[in-house]
Amino acid sequence: MLLACWQPMQPLDEKDYLEIVIKQAAHEDIRRRLDQYGVFDKQLFPDLDGIAKWLKYRAFEINGTI
């Protein structure tokens, strides 16, 4: 889940947000396309968990090298 607000201290009404559900079958294709554009976990979430997810993806899930 990702939430981006321009007024984070204001309460949200149901009309103020849009929920987008991505089918499980599309996850891998979307992740590869985002990786091609340089958008990945370690960039979006620059903490230890984000870096670990990126490293796991690059080293083990796409059979590539770092």
CYANA upper distance limits for C-alpha pairs under 8 A (distance plus 0.5 A):
 12 LEU  CA     16 ASP  CA      6.39
 12 LEU  CA     17 TYR  CA      8.00
 13 ASP  CA     17 TYR  CA      8.01
 22 ILE  CA     26 ALA  CA      7.35
 22 ILE  CA     27 HIS  CA      7.75
 23 LYS  CA     27 HIS  CA      7.48
 26 ALA  CA     30 ILE  CA      6.66
 27 HIS  CA     31 ARG  CA      6.53
 28 GLU  CA     32 ARG  CA      6.68
 29 ASP  CA     33 ARG  CA      6.72
 30 ILE  CA     34 LEU  CA      6.60
 31 ARG  CA     35 ASP  CA      6.61
 31 ARG  CA     40 PHE  CA      8.35
 32 ARG  CA     36 GLN  CA      6.80
 33 ARG  CA     37 TYR  CA      7.15
 34 LEU  CA     38 GLY  CA      6.84
 34 LEU  CA     39 VAL  CA      5.55
 34 LEU  CA     40 PHE  CA      7.18
 35 ASP  CA     39 VAL  CA      5.74
 35 ASP  CA     40 PHE  CA      6.23
 39 VAL  CA     43 GLN  CA      7.06
 39 VAL  CA     44 LEU  CA      7.77
 40 PHE  CA     44 LEU  CA      6.78
 40 PHE  CA     54 TRP  CA      7.16
 41 ASP  CA     45 PHE  CA      6.06
 41 ASP  CA     46 PRO  CA      7.94
 41 ASP  CA     50 GLY  CA      5.38
 41 ASP  CA     51 ILE  CA      7.02
 41 ASP  CA     53 LYS  CA      6.90
 41 ASP  CA     54 TRP  CA      5.86
 42 LYS  CA     46 PRO  CA      5.43
 42 LYS  CA     47 ASP  CA      7.76
 42 LYS  CA     50 GLY  CA      5.08
 42 LYS  CA     51 ILE  CA      4.88
 42 LYS  CA     52 ALA  CA      8.23
 42 LYS  CA     53 LYS  CA      7.93
 42 LYS  CA     54 TRP  CA      6.21
 43 GLN  CA     50 GLY  CA      8.17
 44 LEU  CA     50 GLY  CA      8.00
 45 PHE  CA     49 ASP  CA      8.14
 45 PHE  CA     50 GLY  CA      5.40
 45 PHE  CA     51 ILE  CA      8.08
 46 PRO  CA     50 GLY  CA      6.16
 46 PRO  CA     51 ILE  CA      6.92
 47 ASP  CA     51 ILE  CA      6.87
 48 LEU  CA     52 ALA  CA      6.58
 49 ASP  CA     53 LYS  CA      6.68
 50 GLY  CA     54 TRP  CA      6.74
 51 ILE  CA     55 LEU  CA      6.60
 52 ALA  CA     56 LYS  CA      6.56
 53 LYS  CA     57 TYR  CA      6.63
 54 TRP  CA     58 ARG  CA      6.58
 55 LEU  CA     59 ALA  CA      6.34
 55 LEU  CA     66 ILE  CA      8.29
 56 LYS  CA     60 PHE  CA      6.02
 56 LYS  CA     61 GLU  CA      7.24
 57 TYR  CA     61 GLU  CA      5.25
 57 TYR  CA     62 ILE  CA      6.82
 58 ARG  CA     62 ILE  CA      6.37
 58 ARG  CA     63 ASN  CA      7.64
 58 ARG  CA     64 GLY  CA      6.45
 58 ARG  CA     65 THR  CA      7.17
 58 ARG  CA     66 ILE  CA      6.78
 59 ALA  CA     63 ASN  CA      6.68
 59 ALA  CA     64 GLY  CA      6.21
 59 ALA  CA     65 THR  CA      6.22
 59 ALA  CA     66 ILE  CA      6.73
 60 PHE  CA     64 GLY  CA      7.74
